[in-house]
């Protein structure tokens, strides 16, 4: 079983920053395809950023491009999501997700459908006030 524990959410004003953390294991950081998703009230869960385990190929969705940065910290066994210039529309529960690698080298898991991911954390709430 993959352990994924999110933290770092909170209340922030528009234009502010937060860094989310996903505690896992060093093995998980290396082995699994990883992603951050978010789900706003009344909306579908959507991908924010996805990282392939095979080659580190990283895809940011339009939501995150230019404002969010994902990183792995092997010393701390954590996946981070640095979020800058936050907007009220970023208000959501943010989830860390992992998936067993299944795509051959050179191919990458689509960054979008939640069914692509097998393991989920419980999420951390991010609220951005205007």
Secondary structure, DSSP 8 states (H G I E B T S, - for coil): ----EEE--EEEETT--EEEEEE--HHHHHHSEEEEEEE-TTS--EEEEEE-TTT--EEE-TTTTTTEEEEEETTTTEEEEEE-S--GGG-EEEEEEEE---S-TT----SS-GGG--EE---EEEEEE-
